[in-house]
Amino acid sequence: MSYVKSKSNILATRDEREELLQSELKVGRPATVFVSLAIPGEQKNRPGTAELFEWAWGSLGRTLPLPEPRCLGRDALGPFAVMQACTEPREVKRLCIRIETQRPAARLVDLDVYDSSGNPVDRASLGLPPRRCLVCDQPAADCQRLQRHSPEKILEAVDGLLAHIRD
């Protein structure tokens, strides 16, 4: 698949995910969690991603009080799921951050939390520092924006993290 076609497919998939999220927010629970993996590059289904996603989904179901699974799927960006919770959104985000930091490979898990109005609950709103880069100790958003690391170096770090899931 060409780069332009692949990029177009990824953008269309992001739009579809946003439509799904907006639909799920209408359910009206205090918190909605969108579960996905943050796998950089075009190849989203690297060895170990399925196992990591299953672990994250299961951990979320065991961690949230009275979780309500809504949907589970796979698209061009990889596996994803939506879960509703009857818990205060900031507490849900705290629980999600615990999952995202529970093991090294969990760094690739993305647990986005939204309140009933659709506003994201992020780390900054909890007074927590941003996620760290996969390659160095700088904020990930800065490294991504400044393109500090080669795609090869980033994927090497990703594959190293995923190797621990398969062990």
C-alpha positions in Angstrom: 0.0 0.0 0.0 1.4 3.4 -0.9 2.2 6.0 1.8 -0.5 8.4 0.7 -3.1 5.6 0.6 -2.0 4.3 4.0 -2.1 7.8 5.5 -5.6 8.4 4.0 -6.7 5.0 5.5 -5.4 5.9 8.9 -7.1 9.3 8.9 -10.4 7.8 7.8 -10.1 5.2 10.6 -9.4 8.0 13.2 -12.6 9.7 12.0 -14.6 6.5 12.4 -13.2 6.0 15.9 -14.2 9.6 16.8 -17.8 8.9 15.5 -17.9 5.8 17.6 -16.7 7.7 20.7 -19.3 10.5 20.2 -22.0 7.8 19.9 -20.8 6.1 23.1 -20.7 9.4 25.0 -24.4 9.7 24.5 -25.0 6.7 26.8 -24.6 9.2 29.6 -22.3 7.3 32.1 -20.0 9.5 34.2 -16.9 8.1 32.5 -16.2 6.6 29.1 -12.8 4.8 28.4 -11.5 4.4 24.9 -8.9 1.6 24.9 -6.3 1.3 22.2 -2.6 0.7 21.7 -0.1 3.5 20.8 1.9 1.7 18.2 3.8 4.1 16.0 4.3 3.5 12.3 2.2 2.0 9.6 2.3 -1.6 10.9 0.0 -1.6 13.9 -0.3 -5.3 14.4 3.2 -6.1 15.5 4.0 -9.4 17.3 2.7 -9.1 20.8 0.1 -6.4 20.2 -2.8 -8.8 20.5 -1.5 -10.2 23.8 -0.9 -6.7 25.2 -4.4 -5.5 24.2 -6.0 -8.6 25.8 -4.0 -7.9 29.0 -5.0 -4.2 29.1 -8.7 -5.0 28.4 -8.8 -7.6 31.1 -6.9 -5.4 33.5 -9.4 -2.6 32.9 -12.4 -4.9 33.5 -10.9 -6.1 36.8 -9.9 -2.6 37.9 -12.9 -0.5 37.3 -15.8 -0.8 39.7 -18.9 -2.0 37.8 -17.5 -1.7 34.3 -19.8 -1.8 31.3 -18.1 -3.1 28.2 -19.6 -1.5 25.2 -17.7 -2.6 22.1 -14.6 -4.4 21.0 -13.0 -4.3 17.6 -10.0 -4.1 15.3 -9.4 -1.6 12.5 -6.4 -0.1 10.5 -5.1 1.4 13.8 -5.2 -2.0 15.6 -7.5 -3.3 18.4 -9.8 -1.0 20.3 -12.6 -1.1 22.8 -15.0 1.2 24.6 -16.0 0.8 28.3 -18.4 2.8 30.4 -18.0 3.3 34.1 -20.3 4.7 36.8 -17.3 6.1 38.7 -16.1 9.7 38.8 -13.9 10.3 35.6 -10.8 11.6 37.5 -10.8 8.4 39.6 -11.2 6.3 36.4 -8.2 8.1 34.9 -6.1 7.4 38.1 -7.0 3.7 37.8 -6.1 3.8 34.1 -2.8 5.4 34.8 -2.0 2.6 37.2 -2.7 0.1 34.4 -0.6 2.1 32.0 2.4 2.0 34.4 2.0 -1.6 35.7 4.5 -3.2 33.4 7.0 -1.9 30.8 4.9 -2.9 27.8 1.9 -1.1 29.3 3.6 2.1 28.1 2.1 1.2 24.7 -1.5 1.0 26.1 -3.6 4.1 25.6 -6.5 4.4 28.0 -8.3 7.7 27.2 -10.9 8.8 29.7 -13.8 11.2 28.9 -16.4 12.7 31.2 -20.1 12.7 30.5 -19.7 15.9 28.5 -17.1 14.4 26.3 -14.2 16.3 27.8 -10.9 14.3 28.0 -9.5 13.7 31.5 -5.7 13.8 31.0 -2.7 13.5 33.2 -2.2 17.3 33.4 -5.7 17.6 35.0 -4.5 15.3 37.7 -1.2 17.2 38.2 0.8 14.4 36.7 3.7 14.7 34.2 3.2 13.8 30.6 4.1 10.4 29.2 7.8 9.8 28.6 9.3 9.0 25.2 9.8 5.4 24.3 13.5 6.1 23.5 14.6 8.7 26.0 13.4 10.3 29.2 11.9 13.5 27.6 8.2 14.1 27.2 6.9 11.9 24.4 4.9 14.8 22.8 8.1 16.9 22.5 10.1 14.1 20.9 7.3 13.3 18.5 6.8 17.0 17.5 10.6 17.6 17.1 11.2 14.2 15.5 14.1 13.6 17.8 14.4 9.8 17.0 14.4 7.9 13.8 11.4 5.6 13.0 13.7 2.7 13.2 14.9 3.6 16.7 11.3 4.0 17.9 10.1 0.7 16.4 13.1 -1.0 18.0 11.9 0.3 21.4 8.4 -0.8 20.7 9.4 -4.3 19.7 11.6 -4.5 22.8 8.6 -3.7 25.0 6.4 -6.2 23.1 8.9 -8.9 23.5 8.3 -8.9 27.2 4.6 -9.6 26.7 5.3 -12.6 24.5 7.7 -14.1 27.1 
